[in-house]
């Protein structure tokens, strides 16, 4: 038998799986694990072999690709996590809202009882946000607006009466913006509740004030007075044009109410002493402007005031008070004063309140004319909290002055000059 035949006869048999008997023992054993190379070079990936990732050339490239460096994928793409887009969630917003509601509830306390938690959150938080973002930027000049935006909201978390007052003022602004709609009614209710409790807490705080009052608490008390000035002015009195003709004394009381509140700042500052440079409110109390800036206004405000003072319809002391009030008003009359001295214009009513009140009680027509001149400057500042009130009162004063019997020969000429000056400044809707 040939050798080839013997090999065919004595060939080792394979099992059904085609494996030799010596390898049968390997069947069923776990495959040896190995570490995959996920950041290997491009050549090894194409060859589907493991790369040892040696730089600048791996072992395979050293043997097979002499003179060529390995090309590795960018590091940022290696094992880069897939971007996960999550569905929008309001969880954090809801949690922060609930925390603000809880803090407001603790601060304002019993004044908010009787309202549901939902209404408390939606109304109180909305009013607080509106004051910071919108209302604070409409109060007075730049210095006042900065104080209202930066200092007042922070102080409100320390003094409940300030929080109540800014809630009331913000609600009044929202009511004005809503044009007395259904929402306006809701704002009016919130406004009344907060103002009532704000005044109660403010009076209690005032009772503890004195010369030893700390600066921060003194600033808070003055802030309460400032907020009171804005709020009392934004209460639009439905003053008829015949108000001074029908009941002169009642009309004077209604008109001078904000003056009295403004005068309260002067009294409070005297009681607390002079503000130190550390006061947060130092910027809104500028020095008195003693001279009128040069202007080219037509008619000339100084000539208008001079004609008013020359009327001299009262006694010597009355005429002296008229001249005193006129001197205070003169620097604030030019157009430039609206930008240069907004805080002085706003505080004029409080500064002259005692003298103006005495003149009005004696029915001085010159005092009425001076108020008309001041109202035009206020109206030109376009302050939402004052404009409507100034317009209503200006119409009533004009009607009253037009019905008076000329007390002097120069009366008609002076009255015509004053009315011309007012009409040149602002167009009051008839």
C-alpha positions as CSV (number, residue, x, y, z in Angstrom):
1,X,0.0,0.0,0.0
2,X,1.4,3.3,-1.0
3,X,2.1,6.0,1.5
4,X,-0.7,8.3,0.2
5,X,-3.2,5.5,0.5
6,X,-2.0,4.8,4.1
7,X,-2.5,8.5,5.0
8,X,-6.0,8.3,3.6
9,X,-6.8,5.2,5.6
10,X,-5.3,6.4,8.8
11,X,-6.6,10.0,8.6
12,X,-7.7,11.2,12.1
13,X,-11.5,11.6,12.2
14,X,-13.2,14.9,13.1
15,X,-16.4,15.2,15.0
16,X,-19.6,16.6,13.6
17,X,-18.4,20.1,14.4
18,X,-15.3,19.7,12.4
19,X,-12.9,19.9,15.4
20,X,-10.0,17.7,16.1
21,X,-10.1,15.6,19.4
22,X,-7.3,17.6,20.9
23,X,-9.3,20.9,20.5
24,X,-12.6,19.4,21.8
25,X,-11.5,20.4,25.3
26,X,-11.4,24.0,24.3
27,X,-15.1,24.0,23.3
28,X,-17.2,25.8,25.9
29,X,-14.3,27.7,27.4
30,X,-14.8,31.5,27.8
31,X,-13.1,33.6,25.2
32,X,-10.0,35.4,26.5
33,X,-10.9,39.0,27.2
34,X,-8.9,41.8,25.8
35,X,-8.9,45.6,26.1
36,X,-10.3,47.3,23.1
37,X,-8.4,50.3,21.6
38,X,-11.0,53.0,21.1
39,X,-8.5,55.7,20.4
40,X,-6.2,53.8,18.0
41,X,-4.8,55.3,14.8
42,X,-6.8,55.3,11.5
43,X,-4.6,52.6,9.9
44,X,-5.2,50.1,12.6
45,X,-8.9,50.7,12.6
46,X,-9.1,50.1,8.9
47,X,-7.1,46.9,9.3
48,X,-9.3,46.0,12.3
49,X,-6.2,45.2,14.5
50,X,-5.4,46.4,18.0
51,X,-3.3,49.6,18.1
52,X,-0.8,50.0,20.9
53,X,-1.3,53.9,20.5
54,X,2.4,54.7,20.6
55,X,3.2,58.2,19.4
56,X,4.1,59.4,16.9
57,X,3.8,56.0,15.3
58,X,2.4,52.8,16.6
59,X,4.1,49.4,16.2
60,X,2.1,48.4,13.2
61,X,2.8,51.7,11.4
62,X,6.5,51.4,12.3
63,X,6.7,48.0,10.5
64,X,4.4,48.6,7.6
65,X,4.3,52.3,7.0
66,X,7.9,53.5,7.3
67,X,8.3,57.3,7.3
68,X,4.6,58.0,7.9
69,X,3.2,59.1,11.3
70,X,0.0,57.7,12.6
71,X,-3.2,59.6,12.2
72,X,-5.3,59.6,15.4
73,X,-8.9,60.8,15.8
74,X,-9.5,64.1,17.6
75,X,-9.4,63.8,21.3
76,X,-12.8,65.4,21.7
77,X,-14.4,62.7,19.6
78,X,-13.1,59.9,21.8
79,X,-15.8,58.5,24.0
80,X,-17.7,61.8,23.6
81,X,-21.0,61.6,25.5
82,X,-24.1,61.9,23.4
83,X,-25.9,65.2,23.8
84,X,-29.0,64.7,25.9
85,X,-32.0,67.0,25.2
86,X,-34.3,67.2,28.2
87,X,-37.8,68.2,28.0
88,X,-38.5,71.7,29.4
89,X,-39.2,71.7,33.1
90,X,-40.7,74.4,35.3
91,X,-39.7,72.6,38.5
92,X,-37.0,75.1,39.6
93,X,-39.2,78.1,38.7
94,X,-42.0,76.6,40.7
95,X,-39.7,76.0,43.7
96,X,-38.3,79.5,43.6
97,X,-41.8,81.0,43.3
98,X,-43.0,79.0,46.3
99,X,-40.0,80.1,48.3
100,X,-40.7,83.8,47.5
101,X,-44.4,83.3,48.4
102,X,-43.4,81.7,51.7
103,X,-41.0,84.5,52.5
104,X,-43.6,87.1,51.6
105,X,-46.1,85.3,53.8
106,X,-43.8,85.3,56.8
107,X,-42.8,89.0,56.3
108,X,-46.3,90.4,55.7
109,X,-48.1,88.1,58.1
110,X,-51.7,88.7,59.1
111,X,-52.3,91.3,56.4
112,X,-52.4,88.5,53.8
113,X,-54.8,86.2,55.6
114,X,-58.1,85.6,53.9
115,X,-56.5,85.2,50.5
116,X,-55.7,81.7,49.0
117,X,-52.1,80.7,48.7
118,X,-52.4,80.7,44.9
119,X,-53.7,84.2,44.7
120,X,-51.2,85.4,47.3
121,X,-48.3,84.0,45.1
122,X,-49.6,85.3,41.7
123,X,-50.6,88.8,43.0
124,X,-47.8,89.5,45.5
125,X,-44.9,88.1,43.5
126,X,-46.2,89.8,40.3
127,X,-46.5,93.2,42.1
128,X,-43.0,92.8,43.6
129,X,-41.5,92.0,40.2
130,X,-43.4,94.8,38.5
131,X,-42.1,97.4,41.1
132,X,-38.4,96.3,40.6
133,X,-38.6,96.0,36.8
134,X,-41.0,98.8,35.8
135,X,-42.5,101.1,38.4
136,X,-39.1,101.9,40.1
137,X,-37.9,103.4,36.7
138,X,-40.9,105.8,36.5
139,X,-40.4,107.5,39.9
140,X,-38.7,110.9,39.8
141,X,-35.3,111.6,38.2
142,X,-32.3,109.4,37.7
143,X,-31.1,109.6,41.3
144,X,-34.5,108.7,42.7
145,X,-35.0,105.9,40.2
146,X,-31.6,104.4,41.1
147,X,-32.6,104.4,44.8
148,X,-36.0,102.9,44.0
149,X,-34.4,100.2,41.9
150,X,-31.4,99.2,44.0
151,X,-32.1,100.1,47.6
152,X,-35.9,100.0,48.2
153,X,-36.5,96.4,47.1
154,X,-33.7,95.2,49.4
155,X,-34.9,97.4,52.3
156,X,-38.5,96.0,51.8
157,X,-37.3,92.6,53.0
158,X,-36.2,94.2,56.3
159,X,-39.1,96.5,56.9
160,X,-42.7,95.2,56.3
161,X,-44.1,98.7,55.9
162,X,-41.9,99.3,52.9
163,X,-42.9,96.0,51.4
164,X,-46.6,96.9,51.8
165,X,-46.1,100.3,50.3
166,X,-44.2,99.2,47.2
167,X,-46.9,96.5,46.7
168,X,-49.6,99.2,46.9
169,X,-47.7,101.6,44.5
170,X,-46.9,98.8,42.1
171,X,-50.6,97.7,42.1
172,X,-51.6,101.3,41.5
173,X,-49.3,101.4,38.5
174,X,-50.7,98.1,37.2
175,X,-54.2,99.4,37.7
176,X,-53.4,102.5,35.6
177,X,-51.8,100.4,32.9
178,X,-54.9,98.0,32.8
179,X,-57.2,101.0,32.0
180,X,-59.6,100.1,34.7
181,X,-60.4,96.7,33.2
182,X,-61.4,93.5,35.1
183,X,-57.7,93.1,36.2
184,X,-57.8,96.8,37.2
185,X,-60.4,96.0,39.8
186,X,-58.3,93.2,41.3
187,X,-55.3,95.5,41.4
188,X,-57.4,98.2,43.1
189,X,-58.3,95.7,45.9
190,X,-54.7,94.6,46.4
191,X,-53.6,98.2,46.4
192,X,-56.1,99.2,49.1
193,X,-55.2,96.3,51.3
194,X,-51.5,96.8,51.1
195,X,-51.7,100.6,51.6
196,X,-53.8,100.3,54.7
197,X,-51.4,97.8,56.3
198,X,-48.4,99.8,55.1
199,X,-49.6,103.0,56.8
200,X,-50.4,101.1,60.1
201,X,-46.9,99.6,60.2
202,X,-45.3,102.9,59.2
203,X,-47.0,104.8,62.0
204,X,-45.8,102.2,64.5
205,X,-42.2,102.5,63.2
206,X,-42.4,106.3,63.3
207,X,-43.3,106.2,67.0
208,X,-39.9,104.6,67.8
209,X,-37.8,107.2,65.8
210,X,-35.5,109.7,67.5
211,X,-32.1,111.3,67.3
212,X,-30.4,108.0,68.3
213,X,-32.1,106.2,65.4
214,X,-29.6,104.1,63.4
215,X,-28.8,105.3,59.9
216,X,-30.3,102.3,58.1
217,X,-33.6,102.6,60.1
218,X,-33.7,106.3,59.4
219,X,-33.3,105.6,55.7
220,X,-36.2,103.2,55.9
221,X,-38.4,105.8,57.5
222,X,-37.6,108.4,54.9
223,X,-38.2,105.8,52.2
224,X,-41.7,105.3,53.6
225,X,-42.3,109.0,53.3
226,X,-41.1,109.1,49.7
227,X,-43.3,106.2,48.8
228,X,-46.2,108.0,50.5
229,X,-45.6,111.1,48.3
230,X,-45.8,109.0,45.1
231,X,-48.8,107.1,46.2
232,X,-50.9,110.1,47.4
233,X,-50.2,111.8,44.1
234,X,-51.3,108.9,42.0
235,X,-54.7,108.8,43.8
236,X,-56.5,110.6,41.0
237,X,-59.0,112.9,42.6
238,X,-62.1,113.4,40.5
239,X,-61.8,117.1,41.0
240,X,-64.4,119.0,39.0
241,X,-63.5,122.2,37.3
242,X,-65.8,124.0,39.6
243,X,-64.2,122.5,42.8
244,X,-62.8,125.8,44.1
245,X,-66.0,127.6,43.3
246,X,-68.3,125.1,45.0
247,X,-66.2,124.4,48.1
248,X,-62.9,126.3,48.2
249,X,-61.6,124.9,51.6
250,X,-62.3,121.3,50.7
251,X,-60.6,121.7,47.3
252,X,-57.6,123.3,49.0
253,X,-57.4,120.4,51.5
254,X,-57.5,117.8,48.6
255,X,-54.9,119.7,46.6
256,X,-52.4,120.2,49.4
257,X,-52.5,116.7,50.8
258,X,-49.4,115.5,48.9
259,X,-47.7,118.8,49.9
260,X,-48.1,117.9,53.6
261,X,-46.7,114.4,53.0
262,X,-43.7,115.9,51.2
263,X,-43.2,118.4,54.0
264,X,-43.0,115.4,56.4
265,X,-39.6,114.5,54.9
266,X,-38.2,117.8,56.1
267,X,-39.6,117.3,59.6
268,X,-38.4,113.7,59.7
269,X,-34.9,114.7,58.6
270,X,-34.8,117.3,61.3
271,X,-35.9,114.8,63.9
272,X,-33.3,112.2,62.8
273,X,-30.5,114.6,62.2
274,X,-28.3,115.1,59.2
275,X,-27.8,112.2,56.9
276,X,-24.2,110.8,56.9
277,X,-22.4,110.0,53.7
278,X,-23.2,106.3,54.3
279,X,-26.9,107.0,53.8
280,X,-28.4,105.2,50.9
281,X,-30.6,108.2,50.2
282,X,-27.9,111.0,50.2
283,X,-28.0,111.3,46.4
284,X,-31.7,112.3,46.2
285,X,-31.4,115.3,48.5
286,X,-29.4,117.8,46.3
287,X,-28.4,121.2,47.5
288,X,-30.8,124.1,46.9
289,X,-30.3,125.7,43.6
290,X,-30.0,129.4,44.3
291,X,-29.8,130.8,40.7
292,X,-31.8,130.2,37.6
293,X,-29.8,128.8,34.7
294,X,-29.7,130.9,31.5
295,X,-32.6,130.1,29.2
296,X,-34.3,131.1,26.0
297,X,-37.8,130.0,26.9
298,X,-40.7,132.0,25.4
299,X,-42.5,133.3,27.4
300,X,-39.6,134.0,29.8
301,X,-40.5,132.2,33.1
302,X,-38.7,134.9,35.2
303,X,-40.9,137.6,33.6
304,X,-44.1,135.6,34.3
305,X,-43.1,135.2,38.0
306,X,-42.2,138.9,38.2
307,X,-45.7,139.9,36.9
308,X,-47.3,137.6,39.5
309,X,-45.3,139.2,42.3
310,X,-46.2,142.7,41.1
311,X,-49.9,142.1,41.5
312,X,-49.7,142.6,45.3
313,X,-53.4,141.9,46.0
314,X,-52.9,141.1,49.7
315,X,-51.4,142.6,52.8
316,X,-47.7,143.3,53.2
317,X,-47.0,139.9,54.8
318,X,-49.0,138.1,52.1
319,X,-47.0,139.8,49.4
320,X,-43.8,138.9,51.2
321,X,-44.7,135.2,51.2
322,X,-45.6,135.4,47.5
323,X,-42.2,136.7,46.8
324,X,-40.6,134.0,48.9
325,X,-42.4,131.2,47.2
326,X,-41.7,132.7,43.8
327,X,-37.9,132.9,44.5
328,X,-38.1,129.2,45.4
329,X,-39.9,128.3,42.2
330,X,-37.8,130.5,39.8
331,X,-34.8,128.0,39.4
332,X,-37.2,125.2,38.5
333,X,-39.1,126.9,35.7
334,X,-36.8,126.7,32.7
335,X,-37.1,123.7,30.4
336,X,-33.6,122.7,31.3
337,X,-34.6,122.2,35.0
338,X,-36.7,119.2,34.1
339,X,-33.5,117.3,33.3
340,X,-31.1,119.2,35.7
341,X,-33.2,119.4,38.8
342,X,-36.0,116.8,38.8
343,X,-35.7,116.1,42.5
344,X,-36.0,119.8,43.3
345,X,-39.1,120.1,41.2
346,X,-40.7,117.1,42.9
347,X,-39.9,118.4,46.4
348,X,-41.1,121.9,45.8
349,X,-44.5,121.2,47.3
350,X,-43.1,120.0,50.6
351,X,-40.5,122.9,50.7
352,X,-43.1,125.6,50.4
353,X,-46.0,123.8,52.1
354,X,-46.3,126.0,55.3
355,X,-46.2,129.3,53.3
356,X,-48.4,128.0,50.5
357,X,-51.0,126.7,52.9
358,X,-51.2,130.1,54.6
359,X,-51.5,131.9,51.2
360,X,-54.2,129.6,50.1
361,X,-56.1,130.0,53.3
362,X,-56.1,133.8,52.7
363,X,-57.3,133.1,49.1
364,X,-54.3,134.6,47.5
365,X,-54.7,134.5,43.6
366,X,-51.0,134.9,43.3
367,X,-50.5,131.6,45.1
368,X,-52.9,129.9,42.7
369,X,-50.9,131.3,39.7
370,X,-47.6,130.0,41.2
371,X,-49.1,126.6,41.6
372,X,-50.2,126.6,38.0
373,X,-46.6,127.3,37.0
374,X,-45.3,124.5,39.1
375,X,-47.9,122.1,37.8
376,X,-46.8,122.6,34.3
377,X,-43.2,121.6,35.2
378,X,-44.5,118.5,36.9
379,X,-46.7,117.6,34.0
380,X,-43.8,118.0,31.5
381,X,-41.8,115.4,33.6
382,X,-44.4,113.0,32.4
383,X,-44.7,111.1,35.7
384,X,-47.6,108.8,35.5
385,X,-48.3,109.1,39.3
386,X,-48.6,112.9,39.0
387,X,-49.7,113.9,35.5
388,X,-53.5,113.2,35.8
389,X,-53.7,114.9,39.2
390,X,-51.9,118.0,38.0
391,X,-54.1,118.3,34.9
392,X,-57.3,118.0,36.9
393,X,-56.2,120.6,39.5
394,X,-54.8,122.9,36.8
395,X,-58.2,123.0,35.1
396,X,-60.0,123.7,38.4
397,X,-57.6,126.6,39.3
398,X,-57.9,128.2,35.8
399,X,-61.7,128.1,36.1
400,X,-61.5,129.6,39.6
401,X,-59.1,132.4,38.5
402,X,-61.3,133.2,35.5
403,X,-64.3,133.9,37.8
404,X,-62.6,136.3,40.1
405,X,-63.3,140.0,39.9
406,X,-60.1,141.7,38.9
407,X,-58.6,143.1,42.1
408,X,-56.1,145.4,40.3
409,X,-55.9,147.1,37.0
410,X,-53.0,144.8,35.9
411,X,-54.9,141.7,36.8
412,X,-56.2,140.8,33.3
413,X,-52.8,141.3,31.7
414,X,-51.1,139.2,34.3
415,X,-53.7,136.4,34.1
416,X,-53.4,136.4,30.3
417,X,-49.6,136.1,30.5
418,X,-49.9,133.2,33.0
419,X,-52.4,131.3,30.8
420,X,-50.2,131.9,27.7
421,X,-47.2,130.5,29.6
422,X,-49.1,127.4,30.7
423,X,-50.5,126.8,27.2
424,X,-47.0,127.1,25.7
425,X,-45.7,124.4,28.1
426,X,-48.3,121.7,27.9
427,X,-51.6,121.1,26.2
428,X,-54.1,120.1,28.9
429,X,-57.0,118.1,27.3
430,X,-60.3,119.9,27.6
